[in-house]
Amino acid sequence: MDFSLQSHASFIGRPASDLPTPSLILSKPVLEKNINRLQQDVQELGLSFRPHVKTLKTLEITRLMLANGLHRGLIASTLSELRGVLPLAEEGILNEALYGLPIYPSALPHLHSMRQSHPNLNILIMVDSPQHIPVIEAFNKSTPNVRPWPVFIKLDVGSRRAGVDVYSPDSGPELEELVNVVEESSAVELYGFYCHAGHSYSSKGEEEAGRVLGSEVGGVLRAVKLINSEGKGEKKRKIVLSIGSTPTAHVVRQVKQYLTAERSLNSAVDVDVEVHAGNYPTNDLQQLSTDLITPADLAVRVLAEVCSVYPRRNEALINAGTVALSKETSAVPGFGRLVDKPEWGVVRMSQEHGILGLLNGESEGEGKKVDDVFHVGQKVMLHCQHACITAAQHFVYYVVDGEEVVRETGEVNAIGKIIPLTSK
């Protein structure tokens, strides 16, 4: 039996328990259920949708997220991801791709090359500072045949990561200046306003997540009021307001109560509200900690193997550490939690080593003694804290059906590269 990663396709048709360890396992039924749930929500609300491809970097999953062309745009966090989705543009099911970081000089030649080779793919960029505009203008001036770049202005609605702060008392002039600089430049065209509520991951329950969703909507509505229609002609302009994160996408049905003022925003623009999200097909323990999903909605697991057992300290060693799981945490304790024994999880780890222990610190009672529960060579399934980072750590995806049989595999040749899956 060849357990090498290079022979991953040989495991198709075999039970997940036969896989080498550590391995990343994707449940296709759960993925499809999660994707279809959000698809239904946005369609019934009449919203546009822009999936983020940062979690599972496969063409097949990306097609599912786009509903095979029902939705025509996406977001990518890396240049490799953008290159990886180009086959979907060639198929005619992808019209638009947003590069999801505020633009920087070394990215522009690569993005321009993709625009040149795929003229039917509208590549959008993101700005959140007036400093971005001279950078773009200098590139356009030095490069022949460059069309103006459609830009999203990135807004910070509370995550304090990227974007122009829209809620600080003194932030108004900063945002207004950026809108004006964008409007006055011939190198860019204002496409819309974009926010990502990363702080929603710390919300608890639908009410809290709904309030964060409201802050997203309120932020983009504030921004669109700053558009000056003078000199832009009599025809209304289309402006896209992009909101979302996986927790707020889980409660997106609340969005209508925050959009009641939309028609009176700015008489010079037509507003298109879109939702973006990326982690929703897989979910993870961070999402579980919000109480917006259940364990049945977790589509990613890591298969690991017990390497040793230590009764004196009531712990066991597994071959899944930082490089198999990541050091992300959440309100759910531990760095990973056993699927079938959720009282046990990874309490400490180093690069390749994970230490299993009781997550609540107790050591008495049935099922609480490590040598009664674990033995060397035993395979265990773990839920991970952050599926996006965990998936990026693995060289192969193993996709299983509802019977835990491997049906598809894919080799990830480089972090960030969109891959095709292999099936038999």
N, C-alpha and C positions, 0 to 999 in steps of 0.2 A: 504494500500500500504506500503510495507516494503522497506524503503530507506537505510537499513543497507548495508554496504560493503559486509557482509557475504552472501547477497542475490543478488549479482551482476548478476548472470545468469538469474534472473527473468526479467531483462530488455531486454533480447534478443527478437527481433521482435517489439520493441517499438521505437518511435522517440527519437532522442538524446535530445530533449527538455524536455523529461520526467525524465532525469537522475538526481540523487542527485548532489549537488554542495558542493565544487568544484570537478569536474571530469575531467580526462584526456581522450580526444577523439582522435582516430586515424582514418583517412580517408584511407580505404583500396585501393580505386582506385588511389589515389595520391601516396601512398606508392608503389604500383605496377608499376606505370608509372615511378617514379623516379628510382626504382631499375632496371627496364628494360632498361632505357636510358643509364645508366652507363655500364650495361652488354653488350649492343650493341657496345658501344665505345671500350671497352677493347677487345672484340672479333674481331672487324674489324681491330684493330691495332696489333693483334697477341700478346697481353700482357697477363701475368698471373694476377690473381686478388685475393686479400686477404681481405675480409670484416672484419671490426671491430664491435664486437657485443655490444659495450658499451651503445648504445642509447636505442633501444627497445629490452628488454631482454625476447624474446619469441622464442620458438623452430620454430614456423611457419614462423616468419619473418627471422630468421636465415637461414631456408631452402630456402626461396626466395632469400636471398643474395648469397647463395652458388649455386643458380640455380639448386637446388635439386641434387647436386653432380657434376655438371660441373666444379665448382671450389672446391678444396679439402682441402683448408687451411683457417684459420681465425686467428684473434687476439682477446684476451680477456684482460681486464684491471684488473680483480679481480679473486681470486681463486674461488669464488662462480660462476662467469660466466664460468670458465673452467669446473667446476663440472657440471654445467647446460647443457653444450653442449655434454657431454659424451653419451647421448642417440643417437646423430647423428653419433658418431663413431661406436656405436653398430649397427646402421642401415647400416653402410657401405658407408655413403656419406661424411664422414669427415675423412681425413687421418692425418691432421697436425694442431696443435694449438700452437700459440706463446703467451707466457705470456709477456704482453706489458710493464712491468716496468723493469728497471735495477735490476738484481737479488739481493736478500738479504737473509741472512741465514735462517730465519724462514719460508721462502716460499719453500725451497728445500725439506723438508720432505713431504710436501703435493704434490708437483709436482712428486716426486719419487713414492709416493703411487699411483698416477693416471697412471704413466707409468707402474707400476707393474700390476694394474688391467686392463689396456687397452693397451696391448703390441703392438697392430696394430696402435695406435695413436702416432705419432711422436710429442713429446712436445719440443718446442724450448724455449730457454731463451735468455735474452738480457744482454749485458755487455757494459759499456762505461768507465771503469776505470781498470787499472792493479790490483787494490785492489780486484776486483771480483774474479780473478783467484785463489788466495790462499783460498778464502772462498769455492769455488766449490771443489777444490782439497781436502780440509779438510773434507768436507762432504762425498765425494766419498771414501776417505780412511777409514772413520768411519762407512760406511754403506755397507753391502754386496750386491753383484749383481747390482752394479750401472754401467750402460753403460756410455760412454762419452756423454756429453751434446752438442747437436748442438746449436751454438750460433750465433746470429746476433750481430754485433758491431753497436751500436747506434751512429749516427752522428748528430751533431747540425749544421744546415745550416742557422740559423738566429733566431730561436725562443727563444733561451737562456733558455730552460727549462731542457732538458736532452740531453746527448750525447757529444761526442768529437767534439770540434769546428774544422771545416775543412777550414774555410775561414780567420781566423786571421793569420797575417803574421808569427807568431811564433808557430802555431799549428801543423805544419808538424811533428816534432819529437815526439810530444805527441801521435798522431795517429799511427805513425810508431812503437813506442814502444808497444802500445797496440796490434797491429797486430802481432808483433813478440812474445809477451807473450802468446797470444792465440795459435799461430802456434806451440809454443814449449811445450805446456802443453798437457799431455795425458788425462786430465780430460774433455777437451772440443774439439770440432771440429768446425772450422770456416764454418758457413753456408752461411753467406752473410753480407751485409751492409744495414742498415735501417735508414731512416730519415723521420721525420714528420715536415712539414712546418706549425707549429701552427700560425706563424706570417702571414700566408696567409689570415687569417680572417680579417685583416685590409686592404687588397687589394681592389681596386676599378676597376671593369671592367676586360675584358678578357686580355687586354695587361699587366696590372699589375700582375694578377694571373699567366699569362704565364711566366713572368720573375721569379716569385717565383718557378714555376715548373722547370724552367731552373736551378735555384740554387739547387734544389733537385737532378736533374740529374747530374749536375756538381759535387756535393758533393760525390755521390756514385762512380762516375767515377774516381775521384781523389783517393778514398780509394782503389779501386780494383787494381790500379797500384802498390800498396805497397806490394802485395802478392809475397812472395819469393817462387818460384817453386822448388828450389833446394832440393833434397832429397825426393820429393813427387812422384817420379815415372814419367814415360813418358806419362801416360794417362792424358788427360785434366781433370781438376776439374770443377765441376759445382759450380758457385757462384751466389747467388741470390742478386739482387739489388732491394731493396724495397723502393718505393717512394710514396708520396701521402699525401693528406689531402682533405677534401671535396671541398674547393675552387679550389685547383689545379686539382682535379678529374673532376671538371666541365669543365676544359679546356684541358683535357688529350689528345685531338686530336693534340695538338701542340707538343707532346712529341718527334715525329720523328725528328724534326729539331734540337733537343738537343742530339740525339743519333747517329749522323753521325760518331763519332769517336769510336764507340763501338768495331768494329772488330779489331782495332789496340791497344786496351787497354793493353792486357797482353796475350801473345801467349800461356800461360800455363793454361788458364781458359776458360770455356764456360760460358757466362753470360746469366742469365735469369732475365729479367726485369719484376717486378710485381708492381701493383698499390694497395695501401691500402687506405681505407676511411671508415668512420663510420656514419657520420651524414647525408649522402646523401639520405637515404630513406625518412627522415622526413623533413629535412631542418628546418630553423627557421629564426627569424629576424636578427640574426647575418649573416646568409648566404644571406638574402635579402639585407643587407647593402652593400654587395660586388657588387651588380648589375649583378650577374651571374645567378640569378633565378628571378621568378616573384611570386606574392602572390599565384598564382594557384599551385605552387610547394610546398606549406607549408602543411604538412600532419598532424601536431599535433596542437590541440587546447585545451584550458582549458575552461570548462563551469563554470561560476560563477554566483552569484546572488546578486542583489542590496539589501543592508541591510538598507541604509538610504540615504537621499538626502539633500544637504546643499546649498540652493539657494544663500545665502549671499556670500559664497566663491566660488560658481559655481563649486562644486565638489560633488561626490557621493562616498559612501562606499560600497565595495563589499567584499565577504567572501573568497577572494583569495589574500593572501599576500606572504611573503617570502617562506613559506613551501609549497605553491602550485605552485609558479612560479620560484623562485630563484632571487637573486639580480644581475644577470649578465646584462650587458648593451652592447650597440653597437652604431654605427652611427645612427641607428634608435632610436629616443628618447623614453624614458619611459622604464618601466620594463615589459611591455606587451601592446599590442595594440588591440583595438576592431576590429574584422573581418569586420563587416559591417559599422562601423563608424571609419575609421582609423585616423580621427582627434582627437579622444578621446583615452586615454590610462591610464595605471597605472603610476601616476607621483610620488607617495610616497607609502611606505608600511611599515608595521611591520610584526610580525610573522603570524597572521591570517588575518590582515586587509590590503586591497588594496584601495588606494584613486584614483578614476577616475577623470581626469581633461583633459583640452584641451592641447594637446602636443605642440602646437605652441604658447601657451600663450595668444592667442586672446580670446576675450569674447563677441564680437559683431557679429551680423548677424544671419541668419537662421540656426537653429541646433546648436547654440553655448550656449544656456541657459540650464543649467543642468536639471531644472524642466520641460522643454519642451521635453527633450530627455529621461530621466530616471525616473522610479518610483519604490518604494519599492516592492520587489518580482519579479522584471523583471530579466530574465535570459540573460546573455550576453556571447558571445564567444570571447576568447582572443587568439591571436597568442603570442607565448612566445619567449623570447630572445635566450635561449639556450636549445634546445629540450633534450639534453642528461641529463642535470641536472634536468629539469622539470619532465621528465619521471621518474627519480629516486625518486622523491618526492611523487609519488602517489602509493597507494596500489592496485589499480585496473586499468586495461586498458579496455576501451570500444571502439570496432572497428565498424565503421559504413560504410554503402555502399554509393553509389552515391546519394541516396534519403535521406540520413541522418537517416537511420534506423539502430539500433544496431543489428549486426549479430554475433559478437563474443565478449567474455569477458575473462579476465584472472586476477587472484588475485596474486599480487606480495607479496610473504610471507616475503621476506627479500631483502634489497637493493643489487643488483648485482646478484640475482638468476635468471637463465633462466627458464621461465615458459611455460607450455602448455596453449593454449587458449581453451575456451569452446564455442561450437557453437551448434545450433539446426537446 
